[in-house]
């Protein structure tokens, strides 16, 4: 059979797309490995609209329950499966799954997200969620009135620093080189804050602590000397690895392998493929934004599919 829509991914974008697709009575297949997306591992999410506080695990359960409530005639859910390849056809899109099955749809919505680039330092894995985090929006307020450090030199790192400066005691930023990838205005704004300290030409070598983080050790790349900062929070912003390899050359990608989308519709360079969430080249990436962009995409997908069927 040919589905109206195939959705790949089970985070906020994928779940929102599935609910809207089912409500619009598009014959939809949803394929996912797990529910929740990147926030699945967050201890306390305080910015999911409508819920003052929720853990990543609870959010994943809520997304699953909401989508499952629409499972039936118009929505089929298959998990745990992942997409491994995509093939454009004349009038449709074929997706190969990890069980070697191939499914076909009039439209494809991609919400496979991205993985945070992990900090390659001693103790980083041990203290993840014990003071070391990859999500300032999720966990930042938990470190109010504390000394924290941000690792990275791009816009994400400096925007995280600016966010933390609003309520943390001090914020240090560590960057491997002398130059920053962030835009000059954002860097200047951070430098103006008296609570901000910027350390360049430095490589993080170890995360230290007991039950929770109490320090970070870095090496000065010019002198090879090591220094330990007494901090209780470490925010890692060294980039994302988009889960886009399975798409091959079907859609246009940025140099960092994010899908290029039209911000008005979330449509990609291929007329039958849409995308939302961390896998896209949107400026900002958060759960609420992913969900909203997915709804925007579904409105456009619905119109496109109906036009296709009427033709």
C-alpha positions as CSV (number, residue, x, y, z in Angstrom):
1,X,0.0,0.0,0.0
2,X,1.0,3.6,-0.4
3,X,0.6,5.8,2.8
4,X,-0.3,9.4,2.6
5,X,2.5,10.2,4.9
6,X,5.5,8.5,6.5
7,X,6.9,10.0,9.7
8,X,10.3,9.1,11.0
9,X,11.2,10.0,14.6
10,X,9.6,9.9,18.0
11,X,10.6,13.2,19.7
12,X,8.4,16.3,20.1
13,X,8.5,16.9,16.3
14,X,7.6,13.4,15.3
15,X,4.9,13.1,18.0
16,X,3.3,16.4,17.1
17,X,3.3,15.5,13.4
18,X,1.6,12.1,14.1
19,X,-1.2,13.7,16.2
20,X,-1.9,16.3,13.5
21,X,-1.7,13.8,10.7
22,X,-4.2,11.5,12.4
23,X,-6.6,14.3,13.2
24,X,-6.5,15.4,9.5
25,X,-7.2,11.7,8.6
26,X,-4.0,11.3,6.5
27,X,-3.2,7.6,6.2
28,X,0.1,7.7,8.2
29,X,2.9,5.4,9.2
30,X,5.1,6.5,12.1
31,X,8.5,4.8,12.4
32,X,10.7,5.4,15.5
33,X,13.4,3.8,17.6
34,X,12.4,5.4,20.9
35,X,10.1,8.1,22.2
36,X,11.2,11.4,23.6
37,X,14.1,12.6,21.5
38,X,17.2,14.2,23.1
39,X,15.4,15.3,26.2
40,X,14.7,11.7,27.1
41,X,17.7,11.7,29.5
42,X,17.0,15.1,31.1
43,X,16.3,15.0,34.8
44,X,14.1,18.1,34.9
45,X,12.6,20.0,32.0
46,X,11.0,23.3,33.1
47,X,10.2,24.9,29.8
48,X,7.8,22.4,28.2
49,X,4.8,24.7,27.8
50,X,1.9,23.7,30.0
51,X,4.0,21.7,32.4
52,X,6.1,23.5,35.0
53,X,8.4,20.6,35.6
54,X,8.7,17.2,33.9
55,X,11.5,14.7,33.5
56,X,12.6,13.5,30.1
57,X,11.4,10.0,30.8
58,X,7.9,11.4,31.8
59,X,7.8,13.6,28.7
60,X,8.6,10.6,26.5
61,X,5.7,8.6,28.2
62,X,3.4,11.6,27.7
63,X,4.3,11.9,24.0
64,X,3.8,8.1,23.5
65,X,0.4,8.1,25.3
66,X,-0.8,11.1,23.2
67,X,0.2,9.5,19.9
68,X,-1.1,6.1,20.9
69,X,-4.5,7.6,21.6
70,X,-4.8,8.3,17.8
71,X,-3.4,4.9,16.7
72,X,-5.9,3.0,14.5
73,X,-7.4,3.5,11.1
74,X,-5.4,6.6,10.2
75,X,-2.2,6.1,12.2
76,X,0.0,3.0,12.3
77,X,3.0,3.0,14.7
78,X,6.0,0.7,14.2
79,X,8.8,0.6,16.9
80,X,11.6,0.0,17.5
81,X,12.6,0.6,13.9
82,X,14.7,3.2,12.1
83,X,15.0,4.4,8.6
84,X,18.1,3.4,6.8
85,X,17.6,4.8,3.3
86,X,15.2,6.8,1.2
87,X,14.4,6.5,-2.6
88,X,12.4,9.1,-4.5
89,X,9.9,7.6,-7.0
90,X,7.7,9.3,-9.6
91,X,4.9,10.5,-7.4
92,X,6.0,9.0,-4.1
93,X,8.9,8.3,-1.6
94,X,10.1,4.9,-0.6
95,X,11.8,4.4,2.8
96,X,13.9,1.4,3.7
97,X,13.6,0.3,7.4
98,X,16.1,-1.4,9.7
99,X,14.2,-4.7,9.3
100,X,14.9,-4.6,5.6
101,X,11.3,-3.7,4.8
102,X,10.5,-0.9,2.3
103,X,7.5,1.3,2.8
104,X,6.1,3.9,0.4
105,X,4.3,7.3,1.0
106,X,3.1,10.3,-0.9
107,X,5.0,12.5,1.6
108,X,7.8,12.0,4.1
109,X,8.3,13.9,7.4
110,X,11.8,13.7,8.9
111,X,12.2,14.2,12.6
112,X,15.2,12.0,13.4
113,X,16.9,14.8,15.4
114,X,20.6,14.9,16.3
115,X,22.9,13.7,19.0
116,X,24.9,16.0,21.2
117,X,28.7,15.8,20.5
118,X,30.0,14.3,23.8
119,X,32.7,15.9,25.8
120,X,35.9,13.8,25.4
121,X,37.3,14.3,28.9
122,X,38.0,12.1,31.8
123,X,34.9,11.8,34.0
124,X,32.5,13.4,31.5
125,X,30.4,10.3,31.2
126,X,30.5,9.5,34.9
127,X,29.1,13.0,35.9
128,X,26.5,13.4,33.1
129,X,23.3,14.5,34.8
130,X,25.3,15.0,38.0
131,X,26.3,18.5,37.3
132,X,27.3,18.0,33.6
133,X,24.6,18.7,31.1
134,X,24.1,19.1,27.4
135,X,20.9,21.1,27.7
136,X,21.0,24.6,29.3
137,X,17.4,25.3,28.4
138,X,16.4,22.1,30.3
139,X,18.7,22.3,33.3
140,X,20.1,25.8,33.6
141,X,17.7,27.1,36.2
142,X,18.8,24.3,38.6
143,X,22.2,26.0,38.9
144,X,20.9,29.4,40.0
145,X,23.4,31.3,42.3
146,X,26.2,28.8,41.5
147,X,29.5,29.0,39.7
148,X,29.3,27.2,36.3
149,X,31.3,26.8,33.1
150,X,30.3,26.6,29.5
151,X,32.5,24.6,27.0
152,X,32.4,25.8,23.4
153,X,33.0,28.8,21.2
154,X,30.0,29.0,18.8
155,X,26.7,30.8,19.1
156,X,25.2,28.0,21.1
157,X,27.9,28.3,23.7
158,X,27.7,32.1,24.0
159,X,23.9,32.1,24.0
160,X,24.0,29.5,26.8
161,X,26.4,31.7,28.7
162,X,24.1,34.7,28.3
163,X,21.2,32.7,29.6
164,X,23.1,31.5,32.6
165,X,24.5,34.9,33.4
166,X,20.9,35.9,34.2
167,X,20.8,33.8,37.4
168,X,24.2,32.1,38.0
169,X,26.8,33.5,40.4
170,X,29.6,33.4,37.8
171,X,30.0,31.9,34.3
172,X,33.3,30.8,32.7
173,X,33.6,29.9,29.1
174,X,36.3,27.6,27.8
175,X,37.3,27.6,24.1
176,X,40.0,25.6,22.4
177,X,41.2,28.4,20.2
178,X,41.8,32.2,20.3
179,X,39.0,32.8,17.8
180,X,35.2,32.2,18.3
181,X,32.7,30.8,15.9
182,X,30.0,32.9,17.5
183,X,29.0,36.2,16.0
184,X,30.7,39.3,17.3
185,X,27.6,40.9,18.8
186,X,26.8,37.8,21.0
187,X,30.5,37.6,22.1
188,X,30.5,41.3,23.0
189,X,27.3,41.0,25.0
190,X,28.8,38.2,27.1
191,X,32.1,40.0,27.6
192,X,30.3,43.1,29.0
193,X,28.9,41.1,31.9
194,X,31.1,41.4,35.0
195,X,30.2,37.9,36.0
196,X,31.6,36.5,32.8
197,X,35.1,35.0,32.4
198,X,36.4,33.8,29.0
199,X,39.3,31.3,28.8
200,X,40.8,30.7,25.4
201,X,43.4,28.2,24.0
202,X,42.2,25.7,26.6
203,X,41.3,22.1,26.4
204,X,39.1,20.4,29.0
205,X,40.9,17.4,30.4
206,X,38.8,16.2,33.3
207,X,35.5,16.6,35.1
208,X,36.0,16.2,38.8
209,X,33.7,15.6,41.8
210,X,32.4,13.2,44.3
211,X,28.7,12.4,44.0
212,X,28.2,15.5,41.9
213,X,30.5,17.8,39.9
214,X,32.7,20.2,42.0
215,X,35.3,21.1,39.4
216,X,36.6,21.1,35.9
217,X,40.3,20.7,34.9
218,X,41.6,22.3,31.7
219,X,45.0,22.5,30.0
220,X,46.4,25.7,28.6
221,X,47.4,24.7,25.1
222,X,50.2,27.3,25.0
223,X,51.9,26.5,28.3
224,X,50.7,22.9,28.9
225,X,49.8,23.8,32.4
226,X,46.6,22.5,34.0
227,X,44.1,24.4,36.1
228,X,41.1,23.3,38.0
229,X,38.0,25.6,38.2
230,X,35.8,25.1,41.3
231,X,32.3,24.8,39.6
232,X,29.2,22.9,40.3
233,X,27.7,23.0,36.8
234,X,29.2,22.2,33.4
235,X,27.3,23.0,30.2
236,X,28.7,21.4,27.0
237,X,28.0,23.2,23.7
238,X,30.5,21.7,21.3
239,X,28.0,20.9,18.5
240,X,25.4,18.4,17.3
241,X,25.7,15.4,15.0
242,X,22.5,15.4,12.9
243,X,20.9,12.0,12.2
244,X,20.7,12.6,8.5
245,X,23.1,10.1,6.9
246,X,20.3,7.8,5.9
247,X,18.9,10.5,3.6
248,X,22.0,10.5,1.3
249,X,21.8,13.2,-1.3
250,X,18.0,13.2,-1.5
251,X,17.7,16.6,0.2
252,X,20.0,19.6,0.5
253,X,22.2,19.5,3.6
254,X,24.4,22.2,5.3
255,X,28.1,21.7,5.8
256,X,27.2,20.3,9.2
257,X,24.7,17.8,7.7
258,X,21.6,19.6,8.9
259,X,18.6,19.5,6.5
260,X,17.9,22.8,4.7
261,X,14.3,23.7,5.1
262,X,12.0,26.6,4.0
263,X,11.2,28.3,7.4
264,X,7.7,29.1,6.1
265,X,6.6,25.5,5.4
266,X,9.5,23.3,6.7
267,X,9.7,21.8,3.2
268,X,13.1,20.5,2.1
269,X,14.7,20.8,-1.3
270,X,12.7,17.7,-2.3
271,X,9.0,18.6,-3.0
272,X,7.7,15.5,-1.1
273,X,9.9,15.7,2.0
274,X,9.5,18.0,5.1
275,X,11.5,18.1,8.3
276,X,11.5,19.7,11.7
277,X,13.5,19.7,14.9
278,X,17.2,19.4,15.6
279,X,17.9,17.8,12.3
280,X,17.1,21.0,10.4
281,X,19.1,24.2,9.9
282,X,16.8,26.3,12.0
283,X,18.6,28.9,14.1
284,X,17.1,27.7,17.4
285,X,16.5,24.2,18.6
286,X,14.2,23.4,21.5
287,X,11.3,21.0,22.2
288,X,8.6,23.6,21.8
289,X,10.1,24.9,18.6
290,X,10.4,21.4,17.2
291,X,6.8,20.7,18.0
292,X,5.5,24.0,16.5
293,X,7.6,23.5,13.3
294,X,6.1,20.0,13.0
295,X,2.6,21.4,13.2
296,X,3.5,24.0,10.6
297,X,4.9,21.2,8.3
298,X,1.7,19.1,8.7
299,X,-0.5,22.0,7.6
300,X,1.6,22.2,4.4
301,X,1.8,18.4,4.0
302,X,-2.0,18.2,4.2
303,X,-2.5,20.7,1.4
304,X,0.2,19.0,-0.7
305,X,-1.2,15.5,-0.3
306,X,-4.8,16.6,-1.0
307,X,-3.6,18.4,-4.2
308,X,-1.7,15.3,-5.2
309,X,-4.7,13.0,-4.8
310,X,-7.0,15.4,-6.6
311,X,-4.7,15.7,-9.6
